[in-house]
Amino acid sequence: MSKKRDKKTLPEIDSVVYCGPNLPGGSLAQFTVFQGGIPPHVKKMVEKTPAIGALIVPIKDLSNTRKKINEQGTKENLLYRQAKAHMRGDEDVV
């Protein structure tokens, strides 16, 4: 017997993917996919380092975001560098 989803009580949430660098200790790996929301431990990281949150994008945008991360001067490139600097403890990336 299959159950139908009640769209009024369970909104469909698109999957998102983290495009930033691997974070220490396996706390967040590059290309981790989240379905149904962002876990609490990742939300705490985003509060501390907003660049991490900006690098969590809908899966449909993954290819374009990866291209932009590799292009000098793009917003995505700067965000990636900020996340990487945070990982190293260096907060002075502009």
Residue pairs with C-beta under 8 A, 6 or more apart in sequence:
5 12
13 35
13 36
13 37
14 58
14 59
14 60
15 33
15 34
15 35
15 58
15 59
16 33
16 34
16 38
16 56
16 57
16 58
16 59
17 31
17 32
17 33
17 34
17 56
17 57
17 58
17 59
17 62
18 28
18 29
18 30
18 31
18 32
18 34
18 42
18 52
18 55
18 56
19 30
19 31
19 55
19 56
19 57
19 62
19 65
19 66
19 69
19 76
19 80
20 28
20 30
20 51
20 52
20 55
20 79
20 80
20 83
20 84
21 30
21 80
21 83
21 84
21 87
22 28
22 29
22 30
23 29
23 45
23 52
23 83
23 87
24 87
27 41
27 45
28 42
28 45
28 52
31 62
33 59
34 42
34 56
38 46
38 56
42 52
42 56
45 52
46 52
46 53
46 56
48 86
49 82
49 83
49 86
51 79
51 80
51 82
51 83
51 86
52 83
52 86
54 79
55 65
55 76
55 79
55 80
55 83
57 65
65 76
68 74
68 75
68 76
68 77
69 76
69 77
69 79
69 80
70 77
71 77
78 93
78 94
81 93
82 93
84 93
85 91
85 92
85 93
